Amino acid sequence: MKSFRARWIGRSSNGTLSGIEHATAACARHLGTLLGVLAVLAGCAPTLQALPVDPAVDFSAHAAHRGLVIDEMPGVASAVLVPGGWQALSGGPRFLLQAHDKTVAAFWLPAPGRMIVRQSSDAGSPLIGEVDASWPHGAIRLTVKPASGVIFETGDFDRIDGRIVTAALSSQAQKILNVRGTYRAEVHDATGAPVSWLRAAISPHQAAAHIYDGVLPPELNGPLATAAVALLDAEVNSIEDHAFNVYLGN
């Protein structure tokens, strides 16, 4: 499988992190995050900018200004995730994955933490799959359901950088410094067996503020990986936006 890189930039504008065990509050928080991402992306489309690919992974993601840029994925040299524009206002997709001005996948956001991916902006086009996010104990997990019927699920994104702060990527991080670090989640198949992994590196002192990479099974193709990263990065943005920022003094 060819390596895949992507990065989604967007800032949430509402919601709270208080009461992470309360389902209603959690839903409102993540809805606010994703709507905030939509508002930012509506401002301008992302621009393409490649970063070196780690040869040990077949999936890699990196930052671009106000958008998700796919520098490399199976069958596509480069692509960008852009707002659906007027189509979203009439029930169409919220986002389009485009390569050389051609749509290669379309993304619907029917509910907080859920994305449906199809082959085109036509709601009747073939289904590629779905990605759902959940937050047990405040830590995000992702469930990916390709149209083939195979199901994959991540565990928690556990910290692997050795720092003695929050053990996993979650809304329990009270300071923005505690959000920074490297996290890894195992990807399991329907039997619960680990089959691959996904990693997130969060720091302003690297080539991109949020970098995602890993090794994914063939069923998790470029569009589904894009949807998973979009939901994951929206969560990271929400956590950072509501954590105490010592640099701003808030």
N, C-alpha and C positions, 0 to 999 in steps of 0.2 A: 504493500500500500504506500502511496506517495504521502509525504508529510503534508500536514494541513496546518495553517496558521490563521488565527483570527483574533480580533480584539474589539470589544464593545465599550464605548465610552458614553456615559449618560449619568446625570445627577438627579436624584429624587428631590421632590419639592414639598412633600408632606408626609404624614404618618408619624408614628412614634414607636419607640422600642420598649416602652414600659409594658409590663404584664405579658412577658413572652409566653407564659403558659396559657394565656387566654386566647382561644381560637379566633374570636371575632376581631380582637385587636391585631392579631397577627395578619389576618386576611386584609384588613384595611391598610396595614403598613406596607405590605407587598404590592397591593394594588396601587398605592401612592407612588411606590418606587417605579413600577413599570410605566405608569402614566407620565411620570417625570421624565423617564427615558424617551418616551414618545415625543414629548414637548421639545426636548433638546435636539433630537434627531431631525425634527421638522425644520430646524434652522438652516442646516446645510448638509449635504451628503458628505460621507467620509472620503478621505483621499487615500490612495494606495501608497504604502511604504513598507518595503520588505525588511525583515530582520534575519540574521543568521538562524538557521534551523539546527536544533540539536540532533545530531545523527542517530541518537539512541531512541528517539521517539518517532511516531508516525502521525502525531497530532501536535500542533503548536499554535498558540494564539498570542497576539500582541496588540498594543494600543495604537489607535489612530484618532485624530481629532474628530470628536462628535460622531463616532460611528464604529461599526464592526467591519473590519477589513479582512478578507480572506486572501492571503498571499499565495497559498498553495493548498489544493485539495484534489482528490481523485477526479481526473477528467477535466479540470479547470485550472488554467494557469494562474488566474487572479480573479477575485470577485469582491463585491461590496454588498453589505446589507443596508438597504435604504428604506425610508418610510414609504408606505403604500400610497400616500397622497390622497387624492380624491377617491380612490377605490375604498380606502378605509372608512370614509364617511358614509359610504353606501353599502356597508356590510362586507366589503372586500377585505383582502389581507392587510394587516397592519404593517408588514414589512415585505420587501422583495429582495431576494438574493440574486444579484445581477453580475454577469460577466460579459464585458464588451457590449454593454447596453442590451443584453439579452437576459431575460428572466430564466433562471435555472431552478428556482424554488420560490414558494410563497408561504408566508407565515401568518397564521391567525392567532389571536390572543383572546379566546372566548371567556376566560376566567383568570383571576390572579394565580400566577404560578403554573399556567398551562399554555403550551403552544402546540398548534396543529400545523403540520408541514405538508404541503402538496406540491405537485410538479409545476404548477403554473398558477396564475392569479384567478383562474376559473375555479369556483367553489366545487365544481363537479369533476375537476381533474384528478388523476390518480393520487391516492394518499401515499406519502413517503413514510409518515409515522407521526408519533406524538411524544412530547416531553412534558413531564409533570414534576413540579418541585413540592417538597414537603419539609416541615420544620419540626421534627421531634426534638423536644428539649431545647428548642431555639437554634439548632444546627441544621443547615440545609442538606437535603439529600435529593438526588435526581433519579427519576424513573424514565427510561427511554423505551418506547414501544414501536419498533419498526413495523411497517405494514405486513411483513411476513409473519407476524405473530410472536416472534421471539421477544422476550422481555429482559432488559438489563436494568440493574439498580445500583447506584453508588451507596457506599456507606458514608459516615461522616467524613468531612475533610479534616483529618487529624494533622496537628502541627508536627513537622518533622525536622525543624531547624534547631532543636535543642533549647530554645528559649523557655524560661519558666514563667509563662504568662498563660493566656487562655489555651486550653488543650486542643480546641478545635475551632474551625471557622464558624462563628456563631454570633448571634445578637447579644451574647453575654459580655462581649468586649466593651468595656466602659470608656477606654481611652483609645484614641486613634493610633497611638504607638503600639498598643496591644494587638491591633488588627494586622500590623505588618508581620511578614514572615512567609514561610513556605509550608504549604499544606498538601496532603495527598489523600485521595479517596480510592479505595479498591472498587472496581466495577465487578459485580456478580451477575451470573446468569440466573435463570429461573430456578435452578436447584440450590442456589446460594453459594455456588463455587466461584472463587475469584478467577476472572478470565482476563482482566486488564486493569489499568489504573489511569487516573486523571489527577493532575497536579496544578496548584495555583500558587503563584509567587506574587506577593503584594508588597510593594515598596516604591517610594519615589526615587530611590537611588539605583535604578536599573534602566535598561533601554526603554521600558514601558512601565507605567505604574502598576498595571495588572497584567501578568503573563500567565497563560494557561497552556499546559502541554501534557502529553501522556501517550500511552499505547492503547489503542482502541480496537475492538473486533471489527471485521469487515462490514458487519451489518449496520454499524453506526457510521453511516456515510457522511459526506461533507455537510449537507443541509441539516441532518439531525445533530451533528456535532455543533453546528452553528447555533441551533436552537438551545442546546444544553448550555453552551457558553454564555449565550445571551441571558438566560435565567440566572446563571451563577454570578455573572458580573453585575446584574441588577441587584442581587443580594449583597454583594460586596460593597457596592455604592451605597446601599441603604444603611449598612452597618457603619461605614465611614461617615456618612452624613449625620448620623445621630450619636456618634461617639464623641467624647470630649476631645477637642483639638487644642493642645497646649500652645500651638503656634498662633492660633487666633485668640486664645484666651477666653473661649466661650464656656 
